[in-house]
Every structure is written in structure tokens, then in C-alpha cells.
Amino acid sequence: MAEERYFVGLDVGGTTMKAAVVNDHGHPQSAPAVMDTRPERGQEAGLETMCETIRRAVAAAKLTANDITAIGVATPGLMDIKAGLILDPPNLKPWKNVPVRDHIKGVFKKPTAYQNDANAAAYGEFWVGAAQEAKSMVLFTLGTGVGGGIIINDVIIEGEHSHGGELGHLRIDTPDRGRICGCGARGCLEAYASATNVVRRAREEMACWRGASKLREYFTANDDVLTARLVFELAIGGDELAWKVVDDTAYYLALGATALIATVDPDMVVFGGGMVAAGERFRSLIDGHVKRLGLPFPTKSVKITIASLGSDAGFIGAAGCARLLVQQKATD
Ligand SMILES: [Zn+2]
């Protein structure tokens, strides 16, 4: 029997970074090691924190660096995947042109894969999560922004310029009247369906809503702590105004999903991130809109599902990318 192989997956975010050792079957060998990113300390400190998070993950799995076959690192864009560089992502300021892959490869002397964080999360769900039965899948991650990833037959669609699968910037409304997005354009999906924009739309709806609403009562009492999660909770609890906001969110996401169904014709479209805590009811709303709006033939068979790995998808997927890297090398 072949010896068990171990991979480290590191998921670097603007606030924290997480790493764990994952085996060949995608099982984490411990709870993830978590450290604060604190990008303001500069990129040298950032690279050292990445290495320390990896070391802690290896120790937490009761292994040594010798037991590790390869390492995978995922970071938010902007990035140059082929060159292994973090360029200058807005949530990692003031980092610029950080040679992540070569640094980690140099420190640990292991093959090191580098990937976009949403692509890594998509690969995690594809490998051992909600889409493990699928041959092709599209993931939308709903958080502060809207991220995405596309996997077709074990290949991550990273694109020629490292920004394939930027599904938050699919245009679902016209550039002259659409809502304004963080990227500067108008009409992007993210400008409608990110957590921040769900709250923004909820505020707008309240202003013209006739009739009683728990959402409005809550908002009047706690103005600036309204969250997308609360809007979803109140919707599930039966509040009509909150339900409208959630249903509109499902509709906008379905517009994005149908564009991808027409492009990729995948087995599965998966939704992940904080808002999907609303679970089956939210899934079936999106599913209903997709079935109504999508290109009939592929839409009939596509499965609309909720992600199953939660916030572990990023490091599990990053470890999966490390595994892919050594497999590709072995078959070259
Ligand atoms: Zn945009």
C-alpha cells in the first residue's frame, strides 16, 4: 500500500490566515492554525506569518516538515498566479508584488502551488465538498464581496491573466443605470448580492415599505448594526420586507448563475459564504429563479446546491491544489 501523503493548505485573508495539514482524501489532520494577517506590518512580516502558520499547522497535525509532500497557498486577488505573486489587493494594503510562492518554496523546500482564494474554495468543494460527485462546477461565494470559481474536469479556470472566474463582476444590469460596484463599474452582481449590498438594499426597501416589519423595527432601534445575516434570519422568521430583500438577492444570484450555465453548462452551481446559513429555503429560491430564467435544456439538469465545507473550503482547496501540482508533475 502506498504511504499516506500529506499536504499543507494555507488560506490568506485580509484579517486572518488559516492553515491545516490535509491528507490524500481531503481530510484535515487537525483544527486549522489561525494567525492574524495584519498586512499593515508590511509584506516581510506577512511572509514570516505565513511560514509560521504553516509550521503551526504541521505541529498541530503531529507531523514534521519531512512528512509534507507539497504546500498550497491561496490569497485574494489582485495576483499573478503564474508568477506566484500577490500584486496589490485592496484588503492586503500596503503589500505589493509579494513573491509568495517562491518564498514559501524556498523556506520549506517543497513543491508549492499558488491559487486565488475563491478558486481554491471552489476546488475544495469540488474535491471533497458539496460538488464531489460533479465533473464540472461553478461556485459563488457570498461575503463582503461576491467571489467565484469554475472547475471543469479537475481543471481550475484561472484564466490567462489570473482573473478567470471573477463572478462578482458578471454584469447583471446595464452600465448606465446599474448599482455601482467596488470595482468602479456599474451593474456587477457584487453590487447587488454581497453582504454589504444586501444591507444597503434592505435600507432602501425600508424607506418605501408600507406596513409593519420586524426588520424596520430592528433597524430603527439599532441603525448601524444591521447585517445581511439578520436580514436572512428575519426573512426565515416570516418578515415580509426581509423576505423580499432575500428573494431579490436570490433573483440576482440566479441571473449570475444562468449566465454561467449558458457559458459552462456545469453539473452543479454551488453557493457558499455567510449568507447560505439560511440553507435550504434560500437554495430553493435561487433554484426556482434559475429554472425560470435559464436556458431550458442545461437548466433542467443542473443542480443548485449549498457549499458544505464552510470557511474550511479555502485551506482544504489550497491543499488540493498542492496535490494537483505533484500529480501533474508525476504524469508529465
Ligand atoms: Zn464590479
Boltz pocket constraint, residues with backbone or C-beta under 6 A from the ligand:
constraints:
  - pocket:
      binder: B
      contacts: [[A, 168], [A, 169], [A, 181], [A, 182], [A, 183], [A, 184], [A, 185], [A, 188], [A, 190]]
      max_distance: 6.0
